[in-house]
Amino acid sequence: MKKSVFLKDIRAGDKVDDFFLVAEKNSAFSQKGTPYLNIRLKDRTGEMDAKVWENVDKLDQVCKKGDYVFVRSRAVTYRNVIQLSLLDLRPASPEEIDPLDYFPTIEGDVEVLFNELCSYMDRVKDPYLAALLHSFFDDEEFREKFKRAPAAKGFHHNCLGGLLEHTLSVVRLLDFALEHYRGLKRDLVLVGGILHDVGKVREFSYNGLVDYTDEGRLIGHITIGIEMINEKISKINDFPWQLALELRHIVLSHHGSLEYGSPKRPKTLEALMVHQIDDLDAKINAFQEFIKDAPDNDSPWTPYHRLLDRYIYRGPREESESEEGSF
């Protein structure tokens, strides 16, 4: 049996019998004191709340967070939001599941994007920085993790391949900016851009749900990245101390301020450029994805974005635009 119904296509009143991934599950009580289950279901098109009102104790044992399930349900509207009323569910067997149905992936071809990133690496002339890049990307296990990892859990480039897509975008922009702003250390900027988020291959787990690893929650990708870079540098003979210092500063400061997790604020031109370009690419992607996923209603505004702390103006809807100038 193959998955045929995706969350983005569900409308109120639909009968929905299909496979989904359990993103969250918790027990609750209604205002009348009746127990029910709230299950957050997920596929590659989004997430949706589902409620279990009957046989709660029995169905509570069927699944946990991260499991694949087959559900029998009806789509209903509650406070103008579609959710599923679950009638029954069962565990899905491995042969019934195609992981690509449940996780968004980047639109581009991973190998094409990675080859382009390699072309920027090939332009690095400094022998020590070039050796550092090779020590990372000649490692097949690391290379495959880098191609698959997301760049974030929820804010930007939060899909499989997102780290590669974000890193390449940052490097493209850095390459352009370096043509405009003279006097910066080009190799240092490019390598800083390539490695600024390298710790994310260990910050996230992404074989099931995208989530933080214990190391990611306790230490974070900036510190993990510094540890990885220090380990590689220690194996490169006579790596210049000053060069290592300035590269580590780029990674440590790329979030820009203590408030956003950087142990240091940018204090070199190279670190400032990497921070600004990284921030630009992350926020543009966050705006674009939020606008794309916002409900298709008549409002020119998206819903409130909690992380960005604002509503986003997306302009008049197509219907409104077609009516302009008519009487």
Secondary structure, 3 states (H helix, E strand, C coil): CCCCCCHHHCCCCCEEEEEEEEEEEEEEECCCCCEEEEEEEEECCEEEEEEECCCHHHHHCCCCCCCEEEEEEEEEEECCEEEEEEEEEEECCHHHCCHHHCCCECCCCHHHHHHHHHHHHHCCCCHHHHHHHHHHHCCHHHHHHHHHCCCCCCCCCCCECHHHHHHHHHHHHHHHHHHHCCCCCHHHHHHHHHHCCCCHHHHEECCCCCEECHHHHHCCHHHHHHHHHHHHHCCCCCCCHHHHHHHHHHHHHCCCCHHHCCCCCCCCHHHHHHHHHHHHHHHHHHHHHHHHHCCCCCCCECCCECCCCECCECCCCHHHHHHCCCC
